[in-house]
Amino acid sequence: SASTLYNKLRALTGMSVSSFIRDIRMKEAMRLAMQPDIRVSDLAYRVGFRDPKYFATCFKKEFGVQPSEYIESLSKDRKT
């Protein structure tokens, strides 16, 4: 049942289902951000967020930096 799944997931990860899914999406966003010339809105949509602003908020909360700043730092690293 759904409640059993939720309880098992919380027992194994210590996270709620929505937090677990958001965590996976954020990790995928970090991976996809390495693609050259990707925009934040494209990144948000590709990992399953409907609102790029909410994606940016979640990204900053998770990693401590705005996604645009992270993408910019990656592009600088590629140029050097």
Residue pairs with C-beta under 8 A, 6 or more apart in sequence:
5 17
6 16
6 17
9 15
9 16
9 17
9 20
10 16
13 20
15 23
22 58
23 62
25 47
25 48
25 49
26 47
26 58
26 59
26 62
26 63
28 47
29 43
29 44
29 46
29 47
29 55
29 59
29 67
30 63
30 70
32 38
32 43
32 46
32 47
33 43
33 67
33 70
33 71
33 74
34 74
36 75
36 78
38 71
40 52
40 55
40 56
40 67
40 68
40 71
41 52
43 55
43 67
43 71
44 51
44 52
44 55
44 56
44 67
45 52
47 55
49 55
49 58
55 67
56 66
56 67
56 68
59 65
59 66
59 67
59 70
60 66
60 67
63 70
65 73
